[in-house]
Amino acid sequence: MKKTPLLILLMVSLHGYAHLRYIHLDKIDPAGKYNKEINFISDNAQFYENWSPDWNFPVKKDSIVQELTRCYKLFVQVQTQADNVEVDLLLGEIAHYLYNMDIQDYYDKAESYYQKAIHLDEKDYRGYWFLASHYAASTVQDKSVIFYEKARKLAPSDIPSGFWAEYGFAMLLANMISHCSMALDNAKKLSDNSDYTRQLEKLLQMRWLPVDADSSYSSKEIWEAARLGKQIGFTSRPLGLKLRIDSSWGIQFSNYNNHSAPVILAPGKETNKKGRPIGYSIAILIKVADAGETLDSYIAKFTKGQGTLTQEPTLTPYKNAVCYSMRNAEMYPEIGGGHFHVIGIERDAPVYPGLLLEEPQSLPSGEKGELNFYKPSQQRTRFSGKIFYVLLLDTCEDIHDASYAVFRKLIQEQLVIE
């Protein structure tokens, strides 16, 4: 279902690439029978390739719509004669153009023909690409990202720079600016120095908000929260971490000071064999490494004198990670003694910080039937250099197995570290 069009600030200065150049028109009309229609579609693309709130062209809009509709009906007849991916892609494009001309019924028609093209050849990236572009132009961010990612995975090595430029634009609309940065780099590698990519790069630069590891920040400045059904997601670009927990859990964030920003989780209580409910906690200790500081020396600050560390098999998929268990009978003696688990992870800044953390965000719907403006928010960058992450399960022997299962699930399923 189409959303109300939004006049997004990005759309004012960006103009799309013609998908027609990537459709093999010779496979649709090898004898040149429909040259007149194909030439019309190509020669007049500037009128309908992008939606515009006003019609400021020297030709009548109705005449363009009438001829484009005639072309659509003609190629529908061609399509019924034989299954042809190229015809389906062309029909999808014509329907999308009519949708851009405010003929609302053609939104579903464009979607349908792109999907037919995908069904005919699931390994052809163009169907996914064109459908993703259709969704992006309609402000359907979640679907746009899904199909762009499918197209990216199927794309050949000689994928055109136009794909990356459109991909970057769509990611910017979805507030996935690290993906946009990656796309722009790929476009540049293909010598794409068009007005489109240059303007997109300027808009991307406006979205970044640098951070300084030696400064202090409140927790609200470096963490973002989002409700995800019965769970809550927390993301910190500066700290390179994404966390998803049950909404019933307690969570305490600390401000970022002295290169550190600890987070304390309280998953709830587990019952021991005597029927006693016992609470436990999970700490996530995050530290931007100082010059010469090592992960082992950082872990020692929290474990020295607390018991004997025993190395264990790693629970994490990350390189440069260590796992330890530690027992201390003098702590919590009435509930079996302390039984702790410590996981240390060291991560360098990735090439595109934030890439693993991003998820598509929908634009505000605005007033139905009205022209709406949207100003995108800025995103803070990642702290540069190495970051240490120490995850500490603070529990006791009486509820060890149950609490450890929660800890393990958190690490393996609910936590993403760049």
Secondary structure, DSSP 8 states (H G I E B T S, - for coil): ------EEHHHHH-----GGGGS-GGGT-TT-TTHHHHHHHHHTHHHHSS--SS--SSS-HHHHHHHHHHHHHHHHHHHHHS--HHHHHHHHHHHHHHHHTT-TTHHHHHHHHHHHHHHH-TT-HHHHHHHHHHHHHTT-HHHHHHHHHHHHHH--TT--HHHHHHHHHHHHHTT-HHHHHHHHHHHHHTT---HHHHHHHHHHHHHEE---TTS-B-HHHH-EEEEETTEEEEEETTTTEEEEEETTSEEEE--BBTTB--EEEE--EEE-TTS-EEE-EEEEEEEE--TT--HHHHHHHHHTTS-EEEE----SS-SSEEEEEEEETTSSGGGT-EEEEEEEEEE---SSTTTTT---------STTS--EE----EE---SS-EEEEEEEEEEGGGHHHHHHHHHHHHHHSEEE-
